[in-house]
Amino acid sequence: MDTGTSFLLGDPNSIQLISRIIGADFRTGDMSCAHLNNLKSFWISLGGFKFEIAPEHYVYRDPEKKTCSSAWVPSYDSPFWVLGDSFLRAYYAVFDMKDKKVGLAPINMPLRHF
């Protein structure tokens, strides 16, 4: 996870497949805004827990230009995935540097009174 990265970086083969699924151009990330309501969420597994990446988190919309682009970006320099702001805006993240842990909770989690 990286708060200094806006995108979701991953291996080029996986990103190419994701781009094909969502109808984005693999090289530029450009995609049509016409079918956003038909896009599905992706789920990733971290530490045995599943985390949703919804279309509103992996598609950037520019209402002024009326364009859309994918936040899924191929990483040619890194052998691991980087979950940037596109992922982190959906989750509260707590970084425990002492014990080398990260805690995550959905931002839209309902408030419970005990």
Protein Blocks (a to p, Z undefined) as FASTA:
>chain_A
ZZkbfbdcddfklmmmmmmmnopafklopacfklmmmpccddddeehiacdddfklmpcc
dfknopacdfbdcdfkbcbdcddfklmmmpccdddfknopaddddfklccddZZ
